[in-house]
Amino acid sequence: MSMKSALVAAAAAAAYFKFPNPPNAASRLAMIEHAVFVLLTLMALKGALDLASLGPARAWKKIAGAIFGSLNALPGFDGLVGKGIEKEITQLRKDLLGDGDADAQTAIPKIGLTHAEIREKLVAAKGAAVGYASGKMWGGIYHEESGSLTAVQNEAWGMFNCSNTLYPSTFPGIRKFEAEIVSMTLGLVHGHEAGAVGLLSSGGTESIALAVLAYRNAARAKGITEPEIICGLSAHPALTKACHYYGVAQVKLQLDPATMAMDLGLVAKAMTANTVCVYASAPTFTHGVVDPIEELAGLCAAKVRAPAAPHTHERERRRGSMNYPARLPPRGGIDAGLPEGSMMLGLLLLLLLMLLLLLLSSC
C-alpha cells in the first residue's frame, strides 16, 4: 500500500467516527474499539495483498517464517530447536563418516607395508564406494567406471605419472597437451577473436578462484577498489570461497521462482559501477537449470557501453566475509524493504493517536 492510499484510508476512517457530545464511557470505549479494528483491518489487508503478490511458494515460506519467528520468542523454544538441529547434524555426520574406522592408519607405520598389503587396503576402500557402480548415488563422476575412455585415461596417467608441469622444458609433451586443450576451449567460446588466453587447473573450485582473481585484478587496473560479483543463490559454493579469499563483495540474488534460474530484472537492478562480473551457470550446481546466458551477456554489454551509477540500491556488503548473502534488492511484497512498511505502520499509529486525542479533547 502506497503512502497516498494509506492517507486516503486514514482520512476515510477518521470521517467515519462520530463523536457524541458530550461523550460517555460507553461511547469512548466504542471509539477505541473502532480505531483498533480499523488499524488491524488495514494491517491485515496490507499483509494479504503482499502475500498474494508473492505466489504460493514464497507466501507459504513467509507465513512459516513468521510462525517460527514468533515461536522462537517463547522461553525455552530456542534451546529446543538448537537441540533438534544438533541431533540432525550428528546424524548427518554419522551417515557421511560412519561410526569410526578401527583400521584407520593414523600414524606412519614403523615397518612399511608390502605391495600386497597396500593392494588389499585399496580393494577394501574401493568396495566401500557403495551405490556408485549401480548408478543410484550421485558422486560427481561423469563417465563410466569401465570402458574405452577409462582405459585410455588409465594408460595416459600411467605414462605421465612421473612428470611435472612446472618444468615444461623437461616435459614438453605436457605443455603441448595443455596448450592444445586451452586452444580447443577458447574455440568453443569464441575466445580467439577476443584475444583470450587460459590455463589448466586442478578442478572446478580452482577454476572459479582463478576467474575471481582475474576479475579482481582487472578491476584494480580500472581503479575499482570495491569490486562486486553478482550471482544467484544457486551459484556454486566455490564462488563464495573465492570472493572471501580475494576480498570481492558477493551479491547474491533470489532466483526466478518459476524457473529457478537467475532473474534478469534483479540482475539489472543490482548492477553498479563496481560490478566486475555476473556469474551464471550452465547448468546450476543445485538444480541443473541453465541460467539465461545470452540475455545476461546482453545486460553486461549494455553496462560496458553505459556504466551504471554506483550504489543504485541499498545493499549491506561485508567484504571478505563468509556471512553472505548481502541484503537483496527489493522485489516488492512484504520483503520490499523497511522504509515503506515503516511508513505504513507509522501512518496507522498516527491515525490511532489522532482518534485518541480527539476522544480526550471531547471529555
RODO-2510 file (C-alpha; in nm, 4 decimals, decimal comma):
residues 363
     n   res          X          Y          Z
     1     m     0,0000     0,0000     0,0000
     2     s     0,1402     0,3383    -0,1027
     3     m     0,1610     0,6484     0,1154
     4     k    -0,1213     0,8125    -0,0812
     5     s    -0,3590     0,5204    -0,0382
     6     a    -0,2709     0,4961     0,3323
     7     l    -0,3584     0,8652     0,3809
     8     v    -0,6899     0,8194     0,1987
     9     a    -0,7708     0,5213     0,4206
    10     a    -0,6803     0,7193     0,7306
    11     a    -0,8975     1,0142     0,6243
    12     a    -1,1910     0,7849     0,5476
    13     a    -1,1584     0,6136     0,8821
    14     a    -1,1407     0,9475     1,0644
    15     a    -1,4530     1,0697     0,8822
    16     y    -1,6347     0,7507     0,9788
    17     f    -1,6171     0,8182     1,3519
    18     k    -1,8857     1,0392     1,5048
    19     f    -1,8076     1,1811     1,8457
    20     p    -2,1108     1,2235     2,0738
    21     n    -2,1327     1,5494     2,2664
    22     p    -2,0794     1,5023     2,5477
    23     p    -1,9212     1,1565     2,5163
    24     n    -1,9952     0,8924     2,7745
    25     a    -1,7845     0,5958     2,8907
    26     a    -1,9557     0,3528     2,6539
    27     s    -1,9021     0,5773     2,3515
    28     r    -1,5372     0,6290     2,4412
    29     l    -1,4827     0,2532     2,4601
    30     a    -1,6657     0,2010     2,1322
    31     m    -1,4491     0,4619     1,9578
    32     i    -1,1313     0,2954     2,0835
    33     e    -1,2593    -0,0405     1,9635
    34     h    -1,3367     0,1098     1,6214
    35     a    -0,9878     0,2606     1,5988
    36     v    -0,8200    -0,0678     1,6884
    37     f    -1,0435    -0,2526     1,4428
    38     v    -0,9517    -0,0170     1,1573
    39     l    -0,5836    -0,0435     1,2435
    40     l    -0,5879    -0,4234     1,2464
    41     t    -0,8028    -0,4403     0,9325
    42     l    -0,5658    -0,2211     0,7329
    43     m    -0,2638    -0,4169     0,8523
    44     a    -0,4309    -0,7480     0,7666
    45     l    -0,5301    -0,6185     0,4228
    46     k    -0,1761    -0,4988     0,3571
    47     g    -0,0356    -0,8371     0,4591
    48     a    -0,2868    -1,0286     0,2473
    49     l    -0,2125    -0,8216    -0,0631
    50     d     0,1615    -0,8652    -0,0118
    51     l     0,1286    -1,2422     0,0306
    52     a    -0,0872    -1,2669    -0,2810
    53     s     0,1802    -1,0863    -0,4829
    54     l     0,4476    -1,3380    -0,3792
    55     g     0,2893    -1,6508    -0,5232
    56     p     0,2007    -1,9703    -0,3330
    57     a     0,5538    -2,0992    -0,2647
    58     r     0,7034    -1,7738    -0,1356
    59     a     0,3827    -1,6896     0,0534
    60     w     0,3935    -2,0146     0,2489
    61     k     0,7610    -1,9544     0,3157
    62     k     0,6827    -1,6126     0,4610
    63     i     0,3983    -1,7497     0,6733
    64     a     0,6145    -2,0331     0,8073
    65     g     0,8948    -1,7885     0,8816
    66     a     0,6589    -1,5617     1,0752
    67     i     0,5219    -1,8554     1,2768
    68     f     0,8644    -1,9881     1,3673
    69     g     0,9852    -1,6366     1,4407
    70     s     0,7030    -1,5941     1,6908
    71     l     0,7659    -1,9354     1,8465
    72     n     1,1350    -1,8529     1,8763
    73     a     1,0465    -1,5710     2,1156
    74     l     0,8905    -1,8183     2,3610
    75     p     1,1084    -1,9141     2,6609
    76     g     1,2956    -2,2380     2,6008
    77     f     1,1932    -2,2724     2,2350
    78     d     1,5309    -2,1576     2,1041
    79     g     1,7097    -2,4214     2,3123
    80     l     1,4675    -2,6885     2,1939
    81     v     1,5317    -2,6007     1,8311
    82     g     1,9074    -2,5942     1,8949
    83     k     1,8947    -2,9451     2,0364
    84     g     1,6981    -3,0659     1,7347
    85     i     1,9463    -2,9104     1,4926
    86     e     2,2406    -3,0618     1,6806
    87     k     2,0735    -3,4040     1,6689
    88     e     2,0262    -3,3794     1,2923
    89     i     2,3861    -3,2649     1,2400
    90     t     2,5112    -3,5578     1,4474
    91     q     2,3065    -3,7988     1,2378
    92     l     2,4298    -3,6422     0,9123
    93     r     2,7877    -3,6703     1,0330
    94     k     2,7294    -4,0370     1,1157
    95     d     2,5702    -4,1035     0,7748
    96     l     2,8614    -3,9379     0,5947
    97     l     3,1535    -4,0582     0,8052
    98     g     3,0203    -4,3689     0,9791
    99     d     3,0820    -4,4708     1,3386
   100     g     3,4580    -4,4642     1,3054
   101     d     3,7308    -4,6764     1,1458
   102     a     3,9103    -4,9222     1,3688
   103     d     4,1536    -4,9975     1,0842
   104     a     4,2487    -4,6328     1,0244
   105     q     4,6230    -4,5680     0,9788
   106     t     4,6705    -4,2514     1,1864
   107     a     5,0499    -4,2583     1,2145
   108     i     5,3431    -4,3520     0,9925
   109     p     5,3988    -4,7287     1,0416
   110     k     5,7323    -4,8386     1,1843
   111     i     5,7553    -5,1012     0,9133
   112     g     5,6383    -5,0168     0,5621
   113     l     5,3502    -5,2064     0,4038
   114     t     5,4111    -5,4582     0,1313
   115     h     5,2634    -5,4279    -0,2159
   116     a     5,0082    -5,6935    -0,1317
   117     e     4,9041    -5,5169     0,1901
   118     i     4,8633    -5,1860     0,0104
   119     r     4,6587    -5,3512    -0,2616
   120     e     4,4363    -5,5151    -0,0003
   121     k     4,3632    -5,1734     0,1528
   122     l     4,2945    -5,0259    -0,1896
   123     v     4,0482    -5,3021    -0,2738
   124     a     3,8720    -5,2552     0,0605
   125     a     3,8470    -4,8804     0,0072
   126     k     3,7139    -4,9342    -0,3435
   127     g     3,4464    -5,1661    -0,2115
   128     a     3,3305    -4,9001     0,0328
   129     a     3,2054    -4,6833    -0,2565
   130     v     2,8506    -4,8123    -0,2084
   131     g     2,5942    -4,7260    -0,4726
   132     y     2,8261    -4,5644    -0,7259
   133     a     2,8595    -4,8650    -0,9570
   134     s     2,4829    -4,9144    -0,9634
   135     g     2,4274    -4,5520    -1,0600
   136     k     2,1958    -4,4909    -0,7632
   137     m     2,4145    -4,2387    -0,5821
   138     w     2,5436    -3,9031    -0,7021
   139     g     2,9187    -3,8747    -0,6675
   140     g     3,0410    -3,6099    -0,9100
   141     i     3,1733    -3,8668    -1,1617
   142     y     3,0754    -3,8016    -1,5205
   143     h     3,1680    -4,1188    -1,7079
   144     e     3,1533    -4,4939    -1,6624
   145     e     3,3954    -4,6759    -1,4368
   146     s     3,4972    -4,9080    -1,7192
   147     g     3,5128    -4,8736    -2,0942
   148     s     3,7391    -4,7390    -2,3658
   149     l     3,7575    -4,3834    -2,2242
   150     t     3,8593    -4,5068    -1,8791
   151     a     4,1184    -4,7402    -2,0338
   152     v     4,2765    -4,4534    -2,2292
   153     q     4,2811    -4,2342    -1,9174
   154     n     4,4464    -4,5026    -1,7054
   155     e     4,7115    -4,5597    -1,9720
   156     a     4,7804    -4,1843    -2,0045
   157     w     4,8103    -4,1368    -1,6298
   158     g     5,0419    -4,4340    -1,6067
   159     m     5,2694    -4,2913    -1,8764
   160     f     5,2937    -3,9410    -1,7280
   161     n     5,2807    -4,0284    -1,3602
   162     c     5,6435    -3,9216    -1,3211
   163     s     5,6188    -3,5724    -1,4744
   164     n     5,5756    -3,2151    -1,3558
   165     t     5,4083    -2,9278    -1,5401
   166     l     5,6354    -2,6783    -1,3597
   167     y     5,9180    -2,7903    -1,5906
   168     p     5,7901    -2,7546    -1,9500
   169     s     6,1408    -2,7747    -2,0955
   170     t     6,1900    -3,1140    -1,9291
   171     f     5,8386    -3,2375    -2,0137
   172     p     5,7456    -3,0599    -2,3402
   173     g     5,4654    -3,3078    -2,4084
   174     i     5,2730    -3,1874    -2,1028
   175     r     5,2989    -2,8261    -2,2184
   176     k     5,1852    -2,9257    -2,5682
   177     f     4,8743    -3,1027    -2,4327
   178     e     4,7826    -2,8085    -2,2106
   179     a     4,8192    -2,5579    -2,4949
   180     e     4,6018    -2,7721    -2,7225
   181     i     4,3270    -2,8126    -2,4617
   182     v     4,3250    -2,4377    -2,3904
   183     s     4,3027    -2,3613    -2,7632
   184     m     4,0141    -2,6046    -2,8116
   185     t     3,8248    -2,4495    -2,5201
   186     l     3,8833    -2,0950    -2,6464
   187     g     3,7440    -2,2035    -2,9797
   188     l     3,4202    -2,3187    -2,8151
   189     v     3,3585    -1,9775    -2,6542
   190     h     3,4980    -1,7610    -2,9385
   191     g     3,7918    -1,6661    -2,7215
   192     h     4,0422    -1,6456    -3,0070
   193     e     3,8561    -1,3473    -3,1556
   194     a     3,8812    -1,1642    -2,8222
   195     g     4,2491    -1,2453    -2,7694
   196     a     4,1708    -1,4572    -2,4631
   197     v     4,4167    -1,6951    -2,3004
   198     g     4,3833    -1,9757    -2,0455
   199     l     4,5460    -2,2420    -1,8355
   200     l     4,4578    -2,5786    -1,6871
   201     s     4,3568    -2,6005    -1,3214
   202     s     4,3179    -2,8838    -1,0756
   203     g     3,9383    -2,8685    -1,0885
   204     g     3,6248    -2,6565    -1,0733
   205     t     3,6980    -2,4875    -0,7427
   206     e     4,0400    -2,3659    -0,8524
   207     s     3,8976    -2,2583    -1,1877
   208     i     3,6394    -2,0360    -1,0171
   209     a     3,9029    -1,8970    -0,7803
   210     l     4,1337    -1,8097    -1,0707
   211     a     3,8488    -1,6364    -1,2549
   212     v     3,7601    -1,4261    -0,9483
   213     l     4,1261    -1,3335    -0,9055
   214     a     4,1440    -1,2263    -1,2697
   215     y     3,8305    -1,0112    -1,2388
   216     r     3,9560    -0,8526    -0,9173
   217     n     4,2930    -0,7641    -1,0707
   218     a     4,1226    -0,6279    -1,3832
   219     a     3,9015    -0,4139    -1,1578
   220     r     4,2023    -0,2736    -0,9743
   221     a     4,3625    -0,1838    -1,3061
   222     k     4,0485     0,0207    -1,3861
   223     g     4,0514     0,1963    -1,0492
   224     i     3,7672    -0,0078    -0,8935
   225     t     3,8652    -0,0561    -0,5293
   226     e     3,5492    -0,2363    -0,4133
   227     p     3,4665    -0,4884    -0,6877
   228     e     3,1390    -0,6802    -0,6788
   229     i     3,0324    -1,0084    -0,8370
   230     i     2,6610    -1,0698    -0,8910
   231     c     2,5281    -1,4254    -0,8754
   232     g     2,2140    -1,6216    -0,7984
   233     l     2,1542    -1,8237    -0,4839
   234     s     2,2201    -2,1343    -0,6964
   235     a     2,5820    -2,0349    -0,7654
   236     h     2,8499    -2,2924    -0,6888
   237     p     2,9734    -2,2581    -0,3270
   238     a     3,3294    -2,2230    -0,4549
   239     l     3,2356    -1,8711    -0,5659
   240     t     3,1723    -1,7695    -0,2037
   241     k     3,5093    -1,9150    -0,1065
   242     a     3,6880    -1,7299    -0,3866
   243     c     3,5224    -1,3964    -0,3027
   244     h     3,6257    -1,4456     0,0588
   245     y     3,9861    -1,5199    -0,0396
   246     y     4,0255    -1,2200    -0,2691
   247     g     3,8134    -0,9583    -0,0905
   248     v     3,5410    -0,9304    -0,3538
   249     a     3,1840    -0,8411    -0,2486
   250     q     2,9463    -1,1196    -0,3500
   251     v     2,5919    -1,0001    -0,4263
   252     k     2,3551    -1,2983    -0,4110
   253     l     2,0143    -1,2604    -0,5721
   254     q     1,6915    -1,4556    -0,5424
   255     l     1,6065    -1,6877    -0,8314
   256     d     1,3050    -1,6763    -1,0586
   257     p     1,0580    -1,8918    -0,8586
   258     a     0,9070    -2,0354    -1,1776
   259     t     1,2304    -2,1437    -1,3485
   260     m     1,4864    -2,1437    -1,0615
   261     a     1,7184    -1,9563    -1,2978
   262     m     1,8670    -1,6105    -1,2455
   263     d     1,6170    -1,3248    -1,2605
   264     l     1,7184    -1,0750    -1,5294
   265     g     1,5263    -0,7915    -1,3646
   266     l     1,7029    -0,8385    -1,0321
   267     v     2,0411    -0,8587    -1,2025
   268     a     1,9779    -0,5332    -1,3871
   269     k     1,8798    -0,3592    -1,0611
   270     a     2,1823    -0,4963    -0,8752
   271     m     2,4424    -0,3798    -1,1272
   272     t     2,6525    -0,0815    -1,0203
   273     a     2,9732     0,0857    -1,1303
   274     n     3,1552    -0,1624    -0,9032
   275     t     3,0129    -0,4699    -1,0776
   276     v     3,3001    -0,6556    -1,2422
   277     c     3,1318    -0,9887    -1,3132
   278     v     2,7912    -1,1554    -1,3407
   279     y     2,8311    -1,5230    -1,2509
   280     a     2,5964    -1,7607    -1,4329
   281     s     2,5787    -2,1400    -1,4588
   282     a     2,5096    -2,3847    -1,7401
   283     p     2,3783    -2,5789    -1,5599
   284     t     2,3470    -2,4740    -1,1960
   285     f     2,5105    -2,6902    -0,9295
   286     t     2,1913    -2,7182    -0,7240
   287     h     1,9063    -2,7638    -0,9738
   288     g     2,0631    -2,8456    -1,3095
   289     v     1,8997    -2,5364    -1,4633
   290     v     2,0717    -2,3311    -1,7315
   291     d     2,0775    -1,9603    -1,6492
   292     p     1,9818    -1,7169    -1,9313
   293     i     2,3407    -1,6766    -2,0509
   294     e     2,2746    -1,4794    -2,3692
   295     e     2,0360    -1,2362    -2,2006
   296     l     2,2780    -1,1818    -1,9114
   297     a     2,5542    -1,1192    -2,1639
   298     g     2,3348    -0,8509    -2,3190
   299     l     2,2938    -0,6795    -1,9816
   300     c     2,6692    -0,6859    -1,9271
   301     a     2,7387    -0,5484    -2,2728
   302     a     2,4933    -0,2645    -2,2116
   303     k     2,6650    -0,1838    -1,8816
   304     v     3,0034    -0,1660    -2,0542
   305     r     2,8615     0,0812    -2,3051
   306     a     2,6843     0,2885    -2,0379
   307     p     2,8160     0,2173    -1,6851
   308     a     2,5540     0,2209    -1,4132
   309     a     2,5589     0,4809    -1,1391
   310     p     2,7203     0,3488    -0,8208
   311     h     2,5010     0,2153    -0,5400
   312     t     2,1613     0,2444    -0,7121
   313     h     2,0030     0,0388    -0,4361
   314     e     2,0586    -0,0155    -0,0665
   315     r     2,3000    -0,3020    -0,0001
   316     e     2,4797    -0,4241     0,3071
   317     r     2,8175    -0,5558     0,1910
   318     r     3,0610    -0,7373     0,4168
   319     r     3,3846    -0,7585     0,2257
   320     g     3,5897    -1,0724     0,2811
   321     s     3,3162    -1,2301     0,4927
   322     m     3,1665    -1,5772     0,4604
   323     n     2,8377    -1,4456     0,6039
   324     y     2,6682    -1,3877     0,2689
   325     p     2,4207    -1,3240     0,1093
   326     a     2,4236    -0,9486     0,1230
   327     r     2,0945    -0,7615     0,1514
   328     l     1,8961    -0,8268    -0,1648
   329     p     1,7415    -0,5566    -0,3828
   330     p     1,3682    -0,5099    -0,3095
   331     r     1,1311    -0,7298    -0,5115
   332     g     0,8014    -0,5963    -0,3823
   333     g     0,5698    -0,7561    -0,1304
   334     i     0,6377    -0,7877     0,2378
   335     d     1,0092    -0,8090     0,1799
   336     a     1,0132    -0,4934    -0,0304
   337     g     1,2289    -0,3118     0,2195
   338     l     1,1898    -0,1418     0,5555
   339     p     1,1016     0,2193     0,4655
   340     e     0,7595     0,1526     0,3055
   341     g     0,6498    -0,0873     0,5796
   342     s     0,7631     0,1538     0,8492
   343     m     0,5761     0,4387     0,6802
   344     m     0,2552     0,2381     0,6667
   345     l     0,2784     0,1360     1,0307
   346     g     0,3602     0,4930     1,1298
   347     l     0,0548     0,6295     0,9481
   348     l    -0,1730     0,3739     1,1104
   349     l    -0,0357     0,4541     1,4552
   350     l    -0,0794     0,8240     1,3777
   351     l    -0,4435     0,7580     1,2920
   352     l    -0,4962     0,5801     1,6227
   353     l    -0,3239     0,8613     1,8118
   354     m    -0,5429     1,1245     1,6414
   355     l    -0,8576     0,9373     1,7384
   356     l    -0,7447     0,9084     2,0994
   357     l    -0,6575     1,2793     2,1136
   358     l    -0,9991     1,3714     1,9754
   359     l    -1,1559     1,1443     2,2308
   360     l    -0,9660     1,3074     2,5175
   361     s    -1,0320     1,6588     2,3898
   362     s    -1,4047     1,5953     2,3906
   363     c    -1,4045     1,4913     2,7579
***
